[in-house]
Each structure stands twice: as C-alpha cells, then as structure tokens.
Amino acid sequence: MAAPVPRLAPLLLLLLLAGAAHALTLAPRAARLTPRAAVRMSFFSDFFRELDNFVDDATSRRLGNGSKFYGKRKSSFYGADDAERKSGAEGEDYTGPAGGSYFVLSKERDDQGRPLRFLSRKEAREIARKEEEERWARLGQSDDLRQQFKEAVEREGSGEP
C-alpha cells in the first residue's frame, strides 16, 4: 500500500510559501521592534527571500548547468562567488516577446539540423531581401549567358565567325 508522502509534499511547499509571505509582511513591523527583534525578523525575511529565489531557480531550471540556457541564477545556493549568479536578484530576465511570431528561426543549421539563432522579423526581412537580390542577379547573369549562347548559335548557323 502506497504511503501518503507524495500528497504531503505540495502541502508542505504551500505552507512554506505561506510562511514566507507572512514573514515578508512582518518586515515593516520589524522596524518598530527592538534592535534584537529586528535582527531576528531580518534573518527570517532574508532566509525566506533566499528560499524564494532558490525555488524560482529550481522551477526555472537554472540550477546546475541550466543557467547557461535559462538565464542567470537568483539564489546564492552555489556561493557568493558564483559566476552564473545575477548581480541583483530582484530583476527578471528578459525572455523576449510573449507572441510566437515575433522571432524567426535562422536558415543556418548546426550538424543536427537545429537553427543556430533567432532573428527578429526585421532581420529576417533584411536577409530575405538580400537573398532575393542575389537570386535576381544570378538570373540576370544566366539570361546574359543564354543570350550570348543564342547569338553564338545563330552566328555558327549563318556561317559568320
């Protein structure tokens, strides 16, 4: 028979987050308390803020090597000298526009067929315009070549050198 432990995990997380929210509401009251009480409240608010940053990093897949793909970490779980840590944990990473059509995949592919980078729609239009100009330039050259060939065949048929 399965133990009810998996059902307790979300409940414990919810209680922990509720405690963190409650501790953050106590921070303004801590200013009116004695210095000793303020230090204790500061410890708890700092602890819960760091816990919140760690949970953000864990849910955003920034732990381990994930910071290279999903942005720098907020928490100081890996220490104060962590190179993959943000300078300020309050700011959010820019993830780009929420709409799906704002970025276009580049035509350049790696050896596994994945696009190498994302282009803005403006960059994609510029690249498409350049490719179109090159295509028409090649067609113009081929038309010149075709015309020269046609003239050469006509000259040979007429007996002219």
C-alpha positions in Angstrom: 0.0 0.0 0.0 1.4 3.4 -1.0 2.3 5.8 1.7 0.6 9.3 1.6 4.0 11.0 1.5 3.7 12.3 -2.1 0.5 14.1 -1.2 2.2 15.9 1.7 4.9 17.4 -0.5 2.7 20.0 -2.2 1.0 20.8 1.1 4.4 21.4 2.8 5.5 23.6 0.0 2.3 25.6 0.2 2.7 26.0 4.0 6.4 27.1 3.4 5.4 29.7 0.8 2.6 30.9 3.0 5.1 31.3 5.9 7.4 33.2 3.6 4.6 35.6 2.5 3.7 36.1 6.2 7.3 36.8 7.1 7.6 39.4 4.4 4.5 41.2 5.7 6.2 41.3 9.1 9.2 43.2 7.7 7.6 46.7 8.1 6.7 45.9 11.7 10.3 44.8 12.4 11.4 48.5 12.1 9.3 49.3 15.2 10.6 46.5 17.2 13.7 46.4 19.4 17.1 46.0 17.5 17.4 42.4 18.7 13.9 41.5 17.5 14.6 43.3 14.2 17.7 41.2 13.7 15.7 38.0 14.2 13.0 39.2 11.8 15.7 40.2 9.3 17.1 36.7 9.5 13.8 35.1 8.8 12.9 37.5 6.0 16.4 37.0 4.4 16.0 33.3 4.8 12.6 33.2 3.1 13.7 35.6 0.4 16.7 33.3 -0.4 14.4 30.3 -0.2 12.0 32.0 -2.7 15.0 32.8 -5.0 16.1 29.2 -4.8 12.6 27.9 -5.7 12.5 30.3 -8.6 15.8 29.0 -9.8 14.7 25.4 -9.4 11.4 25.9 -11.2 13.1 27.9 -14.0 15.7 25.1 -14.5 18.6 27.4 -13.6 20.3 25.0 -11.2 23.4 23.2 -12.3 24.4 24.0 -15.9 20.9 25.3 -16.7 21.9 28.8 -16.1 23.7 28.8 -19.5 20.4 28.1 -21.2 17.7 29.7 -19.0 19.4 32.8 -17.6 21.5 33.6 -14.5 20.5 32.3 -11.1 18.8 34.5 -8.4 19.8 32.4 -5.4 23.2 32.2 -3.8 22.9 28.4 -3.5 26.3 28.0 -5.2 28.0 30.6 -3.1 28.7 34.3 -3.3 31.4 34.0 -6.0 29.1 32.1 -8.4 29.8 33.4 -11.9 26.3 32.4 -13.1 24.5 34.4 -10.5 22.7 37.7 -11.2 24.1 40.9 -9.6 20.6 41.8 -8.3 18.1 39.1 -7.6 15.1 41.4 -7.9 15.2 41.8 -11.7 13.7 39.3 -14.0 15.4 38.0 -17.1 14.2 39.3 -20.5 12.7 36.3 -22.3 11.5 38.1 -25.4 8.1 38.9 -26.6 5.2 36.7 -25.5 3.9 36.3 -29.0 5.1 33.4 -31.2 5.5 35.3 -34.4 8.0 37.9 -33.2 11.1 35.7 -33.8 12.0 33.8 -36.9 14.4 30.9 -37.0 17.5 31.4 -39.0 18.2 29.3 -42.0 21.7 28.4 -40.7 21.6 25.0 -39.1 24.0 23.0 -36.9 25.1 19.4 -37.6 21.9 18.1 -36.0 19.6 20.4 -38.0 18.7 22.8 -35.3 18.6 26.6 -36.0 21.7 28.4 -34.8 19.9 31.6 -33.7 16.7 33.5 -33.6 16.2 36.5 -35.8 13.8 39.4 -35.3 11.3 39.9 -38.0 13.2 42.9 -39.2 16.4 41.0 -39.5 14.6 38.1 -41.3 13.2 40.6 -43.8 16.6 42.1 -44.5 18.1 38.6 -45.1 15.2 37.6 -47.3 15.7 40.9 -49.3 19.4 40.3 -49.8 18.8 36.7 -50.9 16.1 37.9 -53.4 18.5 40.5 -54.8 21.3 37.8 -55.2 18.8 35.5 -56.9 17.8 38.1 -59.4 21.4 39.0 -60.0 22.2 35.3 -60.8 19.1 35.1 -63.1 20.3 38.2 -64.9 23.7 36.7 -65.4 22.1 33.5 -66.7 20.0 35.5 -69.1 23.1 37.2 -70.4 24.8 33.9 -70.8 21.7 32.5 -72.5 21.6 35.5 -74.9 25.3 35.1 -75.7 24.8 31.4 -76.4 21.8 32.1 -78.6 23.9 34.7 -80.6 26.8 32.3 -80.9 24.5 29.5 -82.3 22.9 32.0 -84.7 26.4 33.1 -85.9 27.5 29.5 -86.4 24.3 28.7 -88.2 24.7 31.6 -90.5 28.4 30.8 -91.1 29.8 34.0 -89.5 32.9 33.7 -87.3 
